[in-house]
């Protein structure tokens, strides 16, 4: 199960005042009505995220293009962004000593 599906399954979107909508499938090959809906949501390219208020109109638009988008609540979006930032953060350098250990050279 990928991360988007895991986030999708967590929290009902009806509880959140804001919805973060991410386009995860490509636009070419979709129906004209779906393309117009994505245009109205301001989703022009893949992996773009927009924030919209949680209104019945927006939920209806999402229902129409649900196979193309992923919907997250504000908490889920912030958690995902923090996880991505932690993954990109600088890590301390790995120090490798090439000197032979004194106990490894034991006398024979």
Backbone as XML, in Angstrom:
<?xml version="1.0"?>
<chain id="A" units="angstrom">
  <residue number="1" name="UNK">
    <atom name="N" x="0.858" y="-1.186" z="0.000"/>
    <atom name="CA" x="0.000" y="0.000" z="0.000"/>
    <atom name="C" x="0.891" y="1.231" z="0.000"/>
  </residue>
  <residue number="2" name="UNK">
    <atom name="N" x="0.703" y="2.095" z="-0.994"/>
    <atom name="CA" x="1.566" y="3.268" z="-1.031"/>
    <atom name="C" x="1.093" y="4.322" z="-0.035"/>
  </residue>
  <residue number="3" name="UNK">
    <atom name="N" x="1.905" y="5.343" z="0.146"/>
    <atom name="CA" x="1.651" y="6.341" z="1.180"/>
    <atom name="C" x="0.359" y="7.117" z="0.932"/>
  </residue>
  <residue number="4" name="UNK">
    <atom name="N" x="0.071" y="7.425" z="-0.323"/>
    <atom name="CA" x="-1.134" y="8.188" z="-0.608"/>
    <atom name="C" x="-2.381" y="7.413" z="-0.209"/>
  </residue>
  <residue number="5" name="UNK">
    <atom name="N" x="-2.405" y="6.112" z="-0.524"/>
    <atom name="CA" x="-3.576" y="5.313" z="-0.151"/>
    <atom name="C" x="-3.688" y="5.182" z="1.355"/>
  </residue>
  <residue number="6" name="UNK">
    <atom name="N" x="-2.562" y="5.109" z="2.040"/>
    <atom name="CA" x="-2.590" y="5.024" z="3.497"/>
    <atom name="C" x="-3.166" y="6.303" z="4.086"/>
  </residue>
  <residue number="7" name="UNK">
    <atom name="N" x="-2.755" y="7.457" z="3.548"/>
    <atom name="CA" x="-3.298" y="8.729" z="4.034"/>
    <atom name="C" x="-4.786" y="8.840" z="3.722"/>
  </residue>
  <residue number="8" name="UNK">
    <atom name="N" x="-5.177" y="8.363" z="2.545"/>
    <atom name="CA" x="-6.562" y="8.442" z="2.139"/>
    <atom name="C" x="-7.465" y="7.673" z="3.091"/>
  </residue>
  <residue number="9" name="UNK">
    <atom name="N" x="-6.970" y="6.568" z="3.616"/>
    <atom name="CA" x="-7.782" y="5.686" z="4.440"/>
    <atom name="C" x="-7.887" y="6.145" z="5.890"/>
  </residue>
  <residue number="10" name="UNK">
    <atom name="N" x="-7.097" y="7.122" z="6.318"/>
    <atom name="CA" x="-7.017" y="7.477" z="7.738"/>
    <atom name="C" x="-8.230" y="8.220" z="8.272"/>
  </residue>
  <residue number="11" name="UNK">
    <atom name="N" x="-8.491" y="9.412" z="7.776"/>
    <atom name="CA" x="-9.448" y="10.321" z="8.400"/>
    <atom name="C" x="-10.527" y="10.707" z="7.398"/>
  </residue>
  <residue number="12" name="UNK">
    <atom name="N" x="-11.786" y="10.721" z="7.810"/>
    <atom name="CA" x="-12.830" y="11.211" z="6.889"/>
    <atom name="C" x="-12.610" y="12.685" z="6.567"/>
  </residue>
  <residue number="13" name="UNK">
    <atom name="N" x="-12.786" y="13.023" z="5.290"/>
    <atom name="CA" x="-12.515" y="14.398" z="4.891"/>
    <atom name="C" x="-13.596" y="15.353" z="5.365"/>
  </residue>
  <residue number="14" name="UNK">
    <atom name="N" x="-14.739" y="14.830" z="5.785"/>
    <atom name="CA" x="-15.828" y="15.709" z="6.228"/>
    <atom name="C" x="-15.465" y="16.455" z="7.508"/>
  </residue>
  <residue number="15" name="UNK">
    <atom name="N" x="-14.469" y="15.980" z="8.264"/>
    <atom name="CA" x="-14.113" y="16.595" z="9.539"/>
    <atom name="C" x="-13.173" y="17.774" z="9.386"/>
  </residue>
  <residue number="16" name="UNK">
    <atom name="N" x="-12.553" y="17.923" z="8.252"/>
    <atom name="CA" x="-11.527" y="18.940" z="8.089"/>
    <atom name="C" x="-12.094" y="20.181" z="7.405"/>
  </residue>
  <residue number="17" name="UNK">
    <atom name="N" x="-11.738" y="21.402" z="7.876"/>
    <atom name="CA" x="-12.222" y="22.617" z="7.207"/>
    <atom name="C" x="-11.513" y="22.884" z="5.879"/>
  </residue>
  <residue number="18" name="UNK">
    <atom name="N" x="-10.274" y="22.408" z="5.736"/>
    <atom name="CA" x="-9.515" y="22.598" z="4.504"/>
    <atom name="C" x="-9.141" y="21.240" z="3.930"/>
  </residue>
  <residue number="19" name="UNK">
    <atom name="N" x="-9.121" y="21.162" z="2.608"/>
    <atom name="CA" x="-8.718" y="19.940" z="1.925"/>
    <atom name="C" x="-7.506" y="20.235" z="1.055"/>
  </residue>
  <residue number="20" name="UNK">
    <atom name="N" x="-6.544" y="19.343" z="1.096"/>
    <atom name="CA" x="-5.359" y="19.451" z="0.241"/>
    <atom name="C" x="-5.513" y="18.401" z="-0.851"/>
  </residue>
  <residue number="21" name="UNK">
    <atom name="N" x="-5.610" y="18.860" z="-2.083"/>
    <atom name="CA" x="-5.888" y="17.989" z="-3.220"/>
    <atom name="C" x="-4.635" y="17.919" z="-4.075"/>
  </residue>
  <residue number="22" name="UNK">
    <atom name="N" x="-4.171" y="16.702" z="-4.343"/>
    <atom name="CA" x="-2.959" y="16.483" z="-5.134"/>
    <atom name="C" x="-3.315" y="15.667" z="-6.367"/>
  </residue>
  <residue number="23" name="UNK">
    <atom name="N" x="-2.887" y="16.142" z="-7.523"/>
    <atom name="CA" x="-3.089" y="15.407" z="-8.768"/>
    <atom name="C" x="-2.001" y="14.347" z="-8.877"/>
  </residue>
  <residue number="24" name="UNK">
    <atom name="N" x="-2.383" y="13.075" z="-8.931"/>
    <atom name="CA" x="-1.390" y="11.996" z="-8.950"/>
    <atom name="C" x="-1.422" y="11.191" z="-10.242"/>
  </residue>
  <residue number="25" name="UNK">
    <atom name="N" x="-2.398" y="11.409" z="-11.095"/>
    <atom name="CA" x="-2.458" y="10.724" z="-12.382"/>
    <atom name="C" x="-2.393" y="11.767" z="-13.483"/>
  </residue>
  <residue number="26" name="UNK">
    <atom name="N" x="-1.960" y="11.369" z="-14.647"/>
    <atom name="CA" x="-1.791" y="12.302" z="-15.749"/>
    <atom name="C" x="-3.105" y="12.750" z="-16.363"/>
  </residue>
  <residue number="27" name="UNK">
    <atom name="N" x="-3.087" y="13.934" z="-16.941"/>
    <atom name="CA" x="-4.273" y="14.497" z="-17.580"/>
    <atom name="C" x="-4.508" y="13.939" z="-18.985"/>
  </residue>
  <residue number="28" name="UNK">
    <atom name="N" x="-3.469" y="13.689" z="-19.793"/>
    <atom name="CA" x="-3.726" y="13.198" z="-21.153"/>
    <atom name="C" x="-4.510" y="11.885" z="-21.143"/>
  </residue>
  <residue number="29" name="UNK">
    <atom name="N" x="-5.480" y="11.804" z="-22.035"/>
    <atom name="CA" x="-6.293" y="10.607" z="-22.138"/>
    <atom name="C" x="-7.535" y="10.631" z="-21.270"/>
  </residue>
  <residue number="30" name="UNK">
    <atom name="N" x="-7.740" y="11.696" z="-20.503"/>
    <atom name="CA" x="-8.931" y="11.782" z="-19.668"/>
    <atom name="C" x="-10.063" y="12.457" z="-20.442"/>
  </residue>
  <residue number="31" name="UNK">
    <atom name="N" x="-11.250" y="12.353" z="-19.917"/>
    <atom name="CA" x="-12.407" y="12.969" z="-20.555"/>
    <atom name="C" x="-12.336" y="14.494" z="-20.450"/>
  </residue>
  <residue number="32" name="UNK">
    <atom name="N" x="-13.004" y="15.155" z="-21.377"/>
    <atom name="CA" x="-12.999" y="16.617" z="-21.395"/>
    <atom name="C" x="-13.607" y="17.171" z="-20.109"/>
  </residue>
  <residue number="33" name="UNK">
    <atom name="N" x="-14.660" y="16.542" z="-19.621"/>
    <atom name="CA" x="-15.309" y="17.001" z="-18.396"/>
    <atom name="C" x="-14.355" y="16.916" z="-17.208"/>
  </residue>
  <residue number="34" name="UNK">
    <atom name="N" x="-13.548" y="15.841" z="-17.159"/>
    <atom name="CA" x="-12.571" y="15.694" z="-16.077"/>
    <atom name="C" x="-11.472" y="16.738" z="-16.202"/>
  </residue>
  <residue number="35" name="UNK">
    <atom name="N" x="-11.032" y="17.010" z="-17.415"/>
    <atom name="CA" x="-10.008" y="18.038" z="-17.618"/>
    <atom name="C" x="-10.518" y="19.409" z="-17.191"/>
  </residue>
  <residue number="36" name="UNK">
    <atom name="N" x="-11.766" y="19.707" z="-17.501"/>
    <atom name="CA" x="-12.351" y="20.986" z="-17.105"/>
    <atom name="C" x="-12.481" y="21.074" z="-15.585"/>
  </residue>
  <residue number="37" name="UNK">
    <atom name="N" x="-12.812" y="19.961" z="-14.943"/>
    <atom name="CA" x="-12.924" y="19.940" z="-13.482"/>
    <atom name="C" x="-11.565" y="20.178" z="-12.844"/>
  </residue>
  <residue number="38" name="UNK">
    <atom name="N" x="-10.525" y="19.525" z="-13.360"/>
    <atom name="CA" x="-9.174" y="19.738" z="-12.836"/>
    <atom name="C" x="-8.719" y="21.175" z="-13.068"/>
  </residue>
  <residue number="39" name="UNK">
    <atom name="N" x="-9.104" y="21.751" z="-14.190"/>
    <atom name="CA" x="-8.776" y="23.141" z="-14.471"/>
    <atom name="C" x="-9.465" y="24.064" z="-13.463"/>
  </residue>
  <residue number="40" name="UNK">
    <atom name="N" x="-10.710" y="23.750" z="-13.116"/>
    <atom name="CA" x="-11.438" y="24.557" z="-12.136"/>
    <atom name="C" x="-10.830" y="24.427" z="-10.745"/>
  </residue>
  <residue number="41" name="UNK">
    <atom name="N" x="-10.242" y="23.255" z="-10.449"/>
    <atom name="CA" x="-9.566" y="23.056" z="-9.164"/>
    <atom name="C" x="-8.156" y="23.630" z="-9.172"/>
  </residue>
  <residue number="42" name="UNK">
    <atom name="N" x="-7.696" y="24.154" z="-10.316"/>
    <atom name="CA" x="-6.358" y="24.724" z="-10.491"/>
    <atom name="C" x="-5.268" y="23.655" z="-10.388"/>
  </residue>
  <residue number="43" name="UNK">
    <atom name="N" x="-5.572" y="22.462" z="-10.893"/>
    <atom name="CA" x="-4.581" y="21.389" z="-10.926"/>
    <atom name="C" x="-4.156" y="21.195" z="-12.377"/>
  </residue>
  <residue number="44" name="UNK">
    <atom name="N" x="-2.990" y="21.709" z="-12.731"/>
    <atom name="CA" x="-2.542" y="21.661" z="-14.112"/>
    <atom name="C" x="-1.516" y="20.586" z="-14.396"/>
  </residue>
  <residue number="45" name="UNK">
    <atom name="N" x="-0.724" y="20.216" z="-13.399"/>
    <atom name="CA" x="0.345" y="19.240" z="-13.615"/>
    <atom name="C" x="0.333" y="18.199" z="-12.506"/>
  </residue>
  <residue number="46" name="UNK">
    <atom name="N" x="0.956" y="17.061" z="-12.783"/>
    <atom name="CA" x="1.033" y="15.986" z="-11.792"/>
    <atom name="C" x="1.831" y="16.429" z="-10.568"/>
  </residue>
  <residue number="47" name="UNK">
    <atom name="N" x="1.479" y="15.885" z="-9.443"/>
    <atom name="CA" x="2.122" y="16.129" z="-8.148"/>
    <atom name="C" x="2.002" y="17.577" z="-7.690"/>
  </residue>
  <residue number="48" name="UNK">
    <atom name="N" x="1.028" y="18.304" z="-8.205"/>
    <atom name="CA" x="0.734" y="19.643" z="-7.718"/>
    <atom name="C" x="-0.343" y="19.533" z="-6.655"/>
  </residue>
  <residue number="49" name="UNK">
    <atom name="N" x="-0.207" y="20.301" z="-5.583"/>
    <atom name="CA" x="-1.156" y="20.278" z="-4.484"/>
    <atom name="C" x="-1.787" y="21.651" z="-4.328"/>
  </residue>
  <residue number="50" name="UNK">
    <atom name="N" x="-3.100" y="21.673" z="-4.158"/>
    <atom name="CA" x="-3.812" y="22.913" z="-3.904"/>
    <atom name="C" x="-4.636" y="22.746" z="-2.635"/>
  </residue>
  <residue number="51" name="UNK">
    <atom name="N" x="-4.891" y="23.874" z="-1.962"/>
    <atom name="CA" x="-5.716" y="23.854" z="-0.760"/>
    <atom name="C" x="-7.061" y="24.485" z="-1.109"/>
  </residue>
  <residue number="52" name="UNK">
    <atom name="N" x="-8.132" y="23.782" z="-0.798"/>
    <atom name="CA" x="-9.480" y="24.275" z="-1.037"/>
    <atom name="C" x="-10.304" y="24.118" z="0.222"/>
  </residue>
  <residue number="53" name="UNK">
    <atom name="N" x="-11.307" y="24.990" z="0.382"/>
    <atom name="CA" x="-12.224" y="24.849" z="1.507"/>
    <atom name="C" x="-13.074" y="23.608" z="1.319"/>
  </residue>
  <residue number="54" name="UNK">
    <atom name="N" x="-13.465" y="23.017" z="2.412"/>
    <atom name="CA" x="-14.270" y="21.803" z="2.379"/>
    <atom name="C" x="-15.745" y="22.195" z="2.228"/>
  </residue>
  <residue number="55" name="UNK">
    <atom name="N" x="-16.182" y="22.367" z="0.982"/>
    <atom name="CA" x="-17.567" y="22.717" z="0.695"/>
    <atom name="C" x="-18.191" y="21.601" z="-0.139"/>
  </residue>
  <residue number="56" name="UNK">
    <atom name="N" x="-19.515" y="21.531" z="-0.170"/>
    <atom name="CA" x="-20.159" y="20.504" z="-0.999"/>
    <atom name="C" x="-19.783" y="20.598" z="-2.476"/>
  </residue>
  <residue number="57" name="UNK">
    <atom name="N" x="-19.566" y="21.810" z="-2.976"/>
    <atom name="CA" x="-19.184" y="21.988" z="-4.373"/>
    <atom name="C" x="-17.833" y="21.347" z="-4.650"/>
  </residue>
  <residue number="58" name="UNK">
    <atom name="N" x="-16.871" y="21.624" z="-3.791"/>
    <atom name="CA" x="-15.523" y="21.076" z="-3.980"/>
    <atom name="C" x="-15.544" y="19.561" z="-3.809"/>
  </residue>
  <residue number="59" name="UNK">
    <atom name="N" x="-16.296" y="19.060" z="-2.831"/>
    <atom name="CA" x="-16.383" y="17.609" z="-2.649"/>
    <atom name="C" x="-17.012" y="16.929" z="-3.864"/>
  </residue>
  <residue number="60" name="UNK">
    <atom name="N" x="-17.990" y="17.595" z="-4.507"/>
    <atom name="CA" x="-18.573" y="17.045" z="-5.730"/>
    <atom name="C" x="-17.568" y="17.004" z="-6.865"/>
  </residue>
  <residue number="61" name="UNK">
    <atom name="N" x="-16.739" y="18.042" z="-6.969"/>
    <atom name="CA" x="-15.701" y="18.059" z="-8.002"/>
    <atom name="C" x="-14.682" y="16.952" z="-7.756"/>
  </residue>
  <residue number="62" name="UNK">
    <atom name="N" x="-14.333" y="16.760" z="-6.488"/>
    <atom name="CA" x="-13.377" y="15.701" z="-6.141"/>
    <atom name="C" x="-13.973" y="14.334" z="-6.463"/>
  </residue>
  <residue number="63" name="UNK">
    <atom name="N" x="-15.262" y="14.164" z="-6.183"/>
    <atom name="CA" x="-15.922" y="12.889" z="-6.464"/>
    <atom name="C" x="-15.864" y="12.576" z="-7.961"/>
  </residue>
  <residue number="64" name="UNK">
    <atom name="N" x="-15.944" y="13.616" z="-8.779"/>
    <atom name="CA" x="-15.933" y="13.428" z="-10.225"/>
    <atom name="C" x="-14.570" y="12.956" z="-10.733"/>
  </residue>
  <residue number="65" name="UNK">
    <atom name="N" x="-13.487" y="13.418" z="-10.118"/>
    <atom name="CA" x="-12.134" y="13.068" z="-10.584"/>
    <atom name="C" x="-11.383" y="12.265" z="-9.525"/>
  </residue>
  <residue number="66" name="UNK">
    <atom name="N" x="-12.085" y="11.473" z="-8.734"/>
    <atom name="CA" x="-11.459" y="10.797" z="-7.603"/>
    <atom name="C" x="-10.381" y="9.804" z="-8.009"/>
  </residue>
  <residue number="67" name="UNK">
    <atom name="N" x="-10.421" y="9.285" z="-9.232"/>
    <atom name="CA" x="-9.377" y="8.352" z="-9.650"/>
    <atom name="C" x="-8.095" y="9.063" z="-10.064"/>
  </residue>
  <residue number="68" name="UNK">
    <atom name="N" x="-8.143" y="10.384" z="-10.193"/>
    <atom name="CA" x="-6.976" y="11.147" z="-10.612"/>
    <atom name="C" x="-6.295" y="11.887" z="-9.473"/>
  </residue>
  <residue number="69" name="UNK">
    <atom name="N" x="-6.979" y="12.055" z="-8.348"/>
    <atom name="CA" x="-6.465" y="12.903" z="-7.270"/>
    <atom name="C" x="-6.414" y="12.144" z="-5.954"/>
  </residue>
  <residue number="70" name="UNK">
    <atom name="N" x="-5.670" y="12.738" z="-5.013"/>
    <atom name="CA" x="-5.619" y="12.268" z="-3.636"/>
    <atom name="C" x="-6.012" y="13.435" z="-2.758"/>
  </residue>
  <residue number="71" name="UNK">
    <atom name="N" x="-6.875" y="13.173" z="-1.785"/>
    <atom name="CA" x="-7.364" y="14.228" z="-0.903"/>
    <atom name="C" x="-6.816" y="13.978" z="0.489"/>
  </residue>
  <residue number="72" name="UNK">
    <atom name="N" x="-6.246" y="15.018" z="1.094"/>
    <atom name="CA" x="-5.687" y="14.925" z="2.440"/>
    <atom name="C" x="-6.280" y="16.031" z="3.302"/>
  </residue>
  <residue number="73" name="UNK">
    <atom name="N" x="-6.362" y="15.762" z="4.601"/>
    <atom name="CA" x="-6.730" y="16.811" z="5.536"/>
    <atom name="C" x="-5.481" y="17.622" z="5.857"/>
  </residue>
  <residue number="74" name="UNK">
    <atom name="N" x="-5.666" y="18.698" z="6.588"/>
    <atom name="CA" x="-4.533" y="19.569" z="6.910"/>
    <atom name="C" x="-3.490" y="18.841" z="7.749"/>
  </residue>
  <residue number="75" name="UNK">
    <atom name="N" x="-3.938" y="18.038" z="8.712"/>
    <atom name="CA" x="-3.004" y="17.313" z="9.580"/>
    <atom name="C" x="-2.203" y="16.288" z="8.780"/>
  </residue>
  <residue number="76" name="UNK">
    <atom name="N" x="-2.872" y="15.577" z="7.880"/>
    <atom name="CA" x="-2.180" y="14.569" z="7.077"/>
    <atom name="C" x="-1.173" y="15.227" z="6.135"/>
  </residue>
  <residue number="77" name="UNK">
    <atom name="N" x="-1.535" y="16.372" z="5.562"/>
    <atom name="CA" x="-0.636" y="17.078" z="4.657"/>
    <atom name="C" x="0.617" y="17.545" z="5.399"/>
  </residue>
  <residue number="78" name="UNK">
    <atom name="N" x="0.424" y="18.133" z="6.578"/>
    <atom name="CA" x="1.577" y="18.619" z="7.348"/>
    <atom name="C" x="2.462" y="17.464" z="7.795"/>
  </residue>
  <residue number="79" name="UNK">
    <atom name="N" x="1.867" y="16.337" z="8.187"/>
    <atom name="CA" x="2.655" y="15.174" z="8.596"/>
    <atom name="C" x="3.484" y="14.652" z="7.423"/>
  </residue>
  <residue number="80" name="UNK">
    <atom name="N" x="2.877" y="14.620" z="6.227"/>
    <atom name="CA" x="3.607" y="14.135" z="5.052"/>
    <atom name="C" x="4.753" y="15.075" z="4.701"/>
  </residue>
  <residue number="81" name="UNK">
    <atom name="N" x="4.524" y="16.381" z="4.792"/>
    <atom name="CA" x="5.583" y="17.345" z="4.487"/>
    <atom name="C" x="6.725" y="17.256" z="5.503"/>
  </residue>
  <residue number="82" name="UNK">
    <atom name="N" x="6.394" y="17.075" z="6.788"/>
    <atom name="CA" x="7.441" y="16.923" z="7.798"/>
    <atom name="C" x="8.266" y="15.671" z="7.546"/>
  </residue>
  <residue number="83" name="UNK">
    <atom name="N" x="7.605" y="14.599" z="7.154"/>
    <atom name="CA" x="8.314" y="13.350" z="6.874"/>
    <atom name="C" x="9.249" y="13.531" z="5.674"/>
  </residue>
  <residue number="84" name="UNK">
    <atom name="N" x="8.793" y="14.239" z="4.644"/>
    <atom name="CA" x="9.650" y="14.497" z="3.488"/>
    <atom name="C" x="10.840" y="15.370" z="3.856"/>
  </residue>
  <residue number="85" name="UNK">
    <atom name="N" x="10.621" y="16.381" z="4.692"/>
    <atom name="CA" x="11.715" y="17.250" z="5.118"/>
    <atom name="C" x="12.737" y="16.476" z="5.952"/>
  </residue>
  <residue number="86" name="UNK">
    <atom name="N" x="12.256" y="15.607" z="6.821"/>
    <atom name="CA" x="13.174" y="14.804" z="7.632"/>
    <atom name="C" x="13.988" y="13.867" z="6.746"/>
  </residue>
  <residue number="87" name="UNK">
    <atom name="N" x="13.375" y="13.380" z="5.691"/>
    <atom name="CA" x="14.087" y="12.491" z="4.779"/>
    <atom name="C" x="15.164" y="13.249" z="4.004"/>
  </residue>
  <residue number="88" name="UNK">
    <atom name="N" x="14.888" y="14.515" z="3.672"/>
    <atom name="CA" x="15.844" y="15.319" z="2.913"/>
    <atom name="C" x="16.899" y="15.994" z="3.789"/>
  </residue>
  <residue number="89" name="UNK">
    <atom name="N" x="16.713" y="15.963" z="5.099"/>
    <atom name="CA" x="17.620" y="16.666" z="6.000"/>
    <atom name="C" x="19.035" y="16.110" z="5.892"/>
  </residue>
  <residue number="90" name="UNK">
    <atom name="N" x="20.002" y="16.976" z="6.170"/>
    <atom name="CA" x="21.395" y="16.550" z="6.130"/>
    <atom name="C" x="21.669" y="15.558" z="7.243"/>
  </residue>
  <residue number="91" name="UNK">
    <atom name="N" x="22.363" y="14.537" z="6.918"/>
    <atom name="CA" x="22.726" y="13.524" z="7.903"/>
    <atom name="C" x="24.211" y="13.684" z="8.233"/>
  </residue>
  <residue number="92" name="UNK">
    <atom name="N" x="24.619" y="13.332" z="9.444"/>
    <atom name="CA" x="26.044" y="13.443" z="9.757"/>
    <atom name="C" x="26.854" y="12.497" z="8.873"/>
  </residue>
  <residue number="93" name="UNK">
    <atom name="N" x="28.061" y="12.898" z="8.533"/>
    <atom name="CA" x="28.867" y="12.051" z="7.654"/>
    <atom name="C" x="29.252" y="10.743" z="8.335"/>
  </residue>
  <residue number="94" name="UNK">
    <atom name="N" x="29.365" y="9.722" z="7.533"/>
    <atom name="CA" x="29.775" y="8.423" z="8.028"/>
    <atom name="C" x="31.299" y="8.394" z="8.049"/>
  </residue>
  <residue number="95" name="UNK">
    <atom name="N" x="31.884" y="8.176" z="9.224"/>
    <atom name="CA" x="33.335" y="8.178" z="9.374"/>
    <atom name="C" x="33.816" y="6.734" z="9.430"/>
  </residue>
  <residue number="96" name="UNK">
    <atom name="N" x="34.707" y="6.413" z="8.504"/>
    <atom name="CA" x="35.260" y="5.056" z="8.456"/>
    <atom name="C" x="36.748" y="5.141" z="8.707"/>
  </residue>
  <residue number="97" name="UNK">
    <atom name="N" x="37.211" y="4.392" z="9.686"/>
    <atom name="CA" x="38.630" y="4.385" z="10.001"/>
    <atom name="C" x="39.286" y="3.208" z="9.276"/>
  </residue>
  <residue number="98" name="UNK">
    <atom name="N" x="40.326" y="3.499" z="8.505"/>
    <atom name="CA" x="41.027" y="2.458" z="7.772"/>
    <atom name="C" x="42.256" y="1.960" z="8.517"/>
  </residue>
  <residue number="99" name="UNK">
    <atom name="N" x="42.436" y="2.411" z="9.742"/>
    <atom name="CA" x="43.566" y="1.952" z="10.537"/>
    <atom name="C" x="43.230" y="0.568" z="11.108"/>
  </residue>
  <residue number="100" name="UNK">
    <atom name="N" x="44.155" y="-0.345" z="11.067"/>
    <atom name="CA" x="43.865" y="-1.672" z="11.648"/>
    <atom name="C" x="43.702" y="-1.548" z="13.157"/>
  </residue>
  <residue number="101" name="UNK">
    <atom name="N" x="42.763" y="-2.272" z="13.661"/>
    <atom name="CA" x="42.508" y="-2.246" z="15.103"/>
    <atom name="C" x="43.647" y="-2.982" z="15.812"/>
  </residue>
  <residue number="102" name="UNK">
    <atom name="N" x="44.081" y="-2.487" z="16.971"/>
    <atom name="CA" x="45.215" y="-3.100" z="17.678"/>
    <atom name="C" x="44.877" y="-4.505" z="18.174"/>
  </residue>
  <residue number="103" name="UNK">
    <atom name="N" x="43.648" y="-4.763" z="18.540"/>
    <atom name="CA" x="43.288" y="-6.090" z="19.038"/>
    <atom name="C" x="43.170" y="-7.095" z="17.906"/>
  </residue>
  <residue number="104" name="UNK">
    <atom name="N" x="42.969" y="-6.622" z="16.687"/>
    <atom name="CA" x="42.811" y="-7.530" z="15.536"/>
    <atom name="C" x="44.158" y="-8.082" z="15.083"/>
  </residue>
  <residue number="105" name="UNK">
    <atom name="N" x="45.273" y="-7.416" z="15.405"/>
    <atom name="CA" x="46.591" y="-7.876" z="14.944"/>
    <atom name="C" x="47.251" y="-8.800" z="15.945"/>
  </residue>
  <residue number="106" name="UNK">
    <atom name="N" x="46.557" y="-9.338" z="16.873"/>
    <atom name="CA" x="47.087" y="-10.164" z="17.973"/>
    <atom name="C" x="48.309" y="-11.011" z="17.615"/>
  </residue>
  <residue number="107" name="UNK">
    <atom name="N" x="49.149" y="-11.286" z="18.582"/>
    <atom name="CA" x="50.387" y="-12.061" z="18.342"/>
    <atom name="C" x="50.070" y="-13.527" z="18.157"/>
  </residue>
  <residue number="108" name="UNK">
    <atom name="N" x="50.915" y="-14.173" z="17.327"/>
    <atom name="CA" x="50.742" y="-15.594" z="17.058"/>
    <atom name="C" x="51.832" y="-16.398" z="17.729"/>
  </residue>
</chain>
